[in-house]
Amino acid sequence: MASRKNLKKHVNYISGEIFTECIINSLYVPGTDKVKADELMAQVLEMQQEFISRISHTQPGQVKQYYKKFHQDFSTRVKALIDSIGALN
């Protein structure tokens, strides 16, 4: 298991990259729905906050299963957000 500090950095990095991609699409890609892009950026920030708080509050005795589920949930959410970015056009 990685340290919590490194895991938080990873979540922040991924969230920042997705947020930046939303901004780039909103500003520079013609035909992008700006309202949907703004909603997507809000979802990215909510996701970041949710997963950072989940890292800080692990369940004692079930740490391995907790982080396994954490990684699955995070990957699923990131994939959904990336698909949503692709659908902005």
C-alpha positions in Angstrom: 0.0 0.0 0.0 1.3 3.4 -0.9 1.5 6.1 1.8 -1.5 8.3 2.3 0.5 11.3 1.3 1.5 9.8 -2.1 -2.1 8.6 -2.7 -3.4 12.1 -2.0 -0.9 13.6 -4.4 -2.0 11.1 -7.0 -5.7 12.0 -6.6 -4.9 15.7 -6.7 -2.8 15.2 -9.9 -5.4 13.2 -11.7 -8.1 15.6 -10.7 -6.1 18.6 -11.8 -5.4 17.0 -15.2 -9.1 16.3 -15.8 -10.0 19.8 -14.6 -7.4 21.3 -17.0 -8.8 19.3 -19.9 -12.3 20.6 -19.1 -11.0 24.2 -19.2 -9.1 23.6 -22.4 -12.2 22.1 -24.1 -14.3 25.0 -22.8 -12.1 27.7 -24.0 -10.4 26.4 -27.2 -12.5 23.7 -28.7 -15.3 25.1 -30.9 -18.8 23.7 -30.4 -18.2 22.8 -26.7 -21.2 23.3 -24.5 -19.8 25.7 -21.8 -22.6 25.0 -19.3 -21.9 21.2 -19.4 -18.2 21.9 -19.1 -18.8 24.0 -16.0 -20.9 21.3 -14.5 -18.2 18.7 -15.3 -15.6 20.9 -13.6 -17.8 21.0 -10.5 -18.1 17.2 -10.6 -14.3 16.9 -10.8 -13.9 19.1 -7.7 -16.5 17.1 -5.8 -14.8 13.9 -6.8 -11.4 15.2 -5.6 -12.8 16.3 -2.3 -14.7 13.0 -1.8 -11.7 10.8 -2.5 -9.2 12.9 -0.4 -11.6 12.6 2.5 -11.9 8.8 1.9 -8.2 8.5 2.2 -8.1 10.1 5.6 -10.8 7.9 7.1 -9.9 4.3 6.7 -11.8 1.5 8.4 -9.6 -0.2 11.0 -9.1 -3.9 10.4 -10.2 -3.8 6.8 -7.4 -1.6 5.3 -6.5 -3.8 2.3 -10.1 -4.3 1.2 -10.8 -0.6 1.8 -8.0 0.6 -0.5 -8.8 -2.1 -3.1 -12.4 -0.7 -3.3 -11.0 2.8 -3.2 -8.9 2.2 -6.3 -11.8 0.5 -8.1 -14.1 3.4 -7.3 -11.5 6.0 -8.3 -10.8 4.3 -11.6 -14.4 4.0 -12.4 -15.1 7.7 -11.6 -12.1 8.9 -13.6 -13.2 6.8 -16.7 -16.7 8.2 -16.4 -15.4 11.8 -16.3 -13.1 11.3 -19.2 -16.0 9.9 -21.2 -18.0 12.9 -20.3 -15.2 15.2 -21.5 -15.3 13.4 -24.9 -19.1 14.0 -25.0 -18.8 17.8 -24.6 -18.5 18.4 -28.3 
